[in-house]
Amino acid sequence: MPHDASPLPQLRTLGRVGLQLPDGRERIGAGKPLALLVYLACSPRRTATREHLLDLLWSDLPPDRGRHALRQILWYLRQSLGDDAMQSRGSEIVLVLPLQFDRDEFLRAIGEGDPDRAVALYAGDFLVGFAVPGGADFEHWADLEREQLRTVFLRTGESLARQWLRDGRVRDAQALARRVR
């Protein structure tokens, strides 16, 4: 991030879970509001339909109660993050709030061929210990995402540890090998 850019809220999903504001305050902790925010942040174009979000997070509720719960959470997120954080476009909900997202930073580091940075960013598994009552589909999605990210980390970590051994960084390689194991 350029030094003149204003700091962004940090969405953490690797290891610790939550949304932290630039001033350091924890804004949103574990729960359905964070689940909705994470899912949208991971979605293509940061968009999902209302019906999909209902199926994902409130499949245990009758449709009317699920729609009410979704409206309440959208209201809460707008109150917490600003009216312009989320937009409704017809049947779609769009996350427009700019975020510093650890998952995206990890994947960007992998894509840019920067394994040192990627390994440093991977502070733990994706949404570890995060549960969403009534959101079995969300939990299934999170499990798949967790496995994919863990696999990328393991491959990157193993490769980097071998590189560090070749470079004579034995202690660093050993510490990384323990993390990977």
Buried (B, 14 or more C-beta within 10 A) or exposed (E): EEEEEEEBBBBBBBBEBBBBBEEEEEBBEBBBBBBBBBBBBBBEEBBBEBBBBBBBBBEEBEEEEBBEBBEEBBEBBBEBBEEEBBBEEEEBBBBEBEBBBBBBBBBBBBEEEBBBBBBEBBEBBBBBEBEBEBBBBBBEBBEEBBEEBBEBBBEBBBEBBEBBBEEEBEEBBEEBBEEBE
